[in-house]
Amino acid sequence: MVNKKSTDTIYNMILDKNKKYLITGGTGFLGKELVNYLVPKGYKIRVLCRDEAKLVYLKEEYPQCSSRLGPQG
């Protein structure tokens, strides 16, 4: 199990809240966890994914998150 406090410290050391970050596969298993963790903490992110239906969910859940539909596989 990951210590939540140490995870917060690592993200704060690595990421700058004044920048925007691209999460590819942001609606997949790992990408969704990153989105769920970073957006509520105030990080600006853009998500790239291939499934338009999943983008609809993401936009409803996090309207402040920008997103783009990528090329179909």
C-alpha positions in Angstrom: 0.0 0.0 0.0 1.3 3.5 -0.9 1.6 6.1 1.8 -0.8 8.9 0.7 1.4 11.6 2.4 4.5 10.5 0.6 2.6 10.4 -2.8 1.4 14.0 -2.2 5.0 15.1 -1.4 6.4 13.4 -4.6 3.7 15.1 -6.8 4.4 18.5 -5.2 8.1 18.2 -5.8 7.7 17.1 -9.4 4.7 19.0 -10.7 4.1 22.7 -11.0 0.5 23.9 -10.7 1.2 26.8 -13.1 1.8 24.4 -16.0 -0.7 22.2 -17.9 0.0 18.5 -18.2 -1.0 16.0 -20.9 -2.3 12.6 -19.8 -2.5 10.2 -22.7 -5.0 7.4 -22.1 -6.7 9.6 -19.4 -9.8 7.5 -19.5 -8.0 4.2 -19.0 -7.2 2.5 -15.7 -4.0 4.4 -14.8 -4.8 7.6 -16.6 -8.2 7.8 -14.8 -6.4 7.4 -11.4 -4.1 10.3 -12.3 -7.0 12.5 -13.4 -9.0 11.6 -10.2 -5.9 12.5 -8.1 -4.6 15.6 -9.9 -7.7 17.6 -10.9 -9.2 18.0 -7.4 -5.8 19.2 -6.2 -5.9 22.0 -8.7 -3.5 20.7 -11.4 -4.3 21.7 -14.9 -4.5 18.8 -17.2 -5.4 17.9 -20.8 -6.6 14.3 -21.5 -6.1 12.5 -24.8 -8.1 9.4 -25.5 -9.6 7.4 -28.4 -13.1 6.7 -27.0 -15.5 9.6 -27.4 -18.0 8.1 -25.0 -15.4 8.1 -22.2 -14.6 11.7 -23.0 -18.2 12.6 -22.3 -18.0 11.1 -18.9 -14.7 12.9 -18.2 -16.1 16.3 -19.2 -19.2 15.7 -17.0 -17.0 14.7 -14.0 -14.3 17.4 -14.5 -15.6 20.3 -16.7 -12.4 22.2 -15.9 -10.3 19.5 -17.6 -9.6 20.0 -21.3 -9.7 16.9 -23.6 -9.0 15.8 -27.1 -10.1 12.8 -29.1 -7.0 11.1 -30.5 -6.6 8.8 -33.5 -8.6 5.6 -33.6 -6.5 2.5 -33.1 
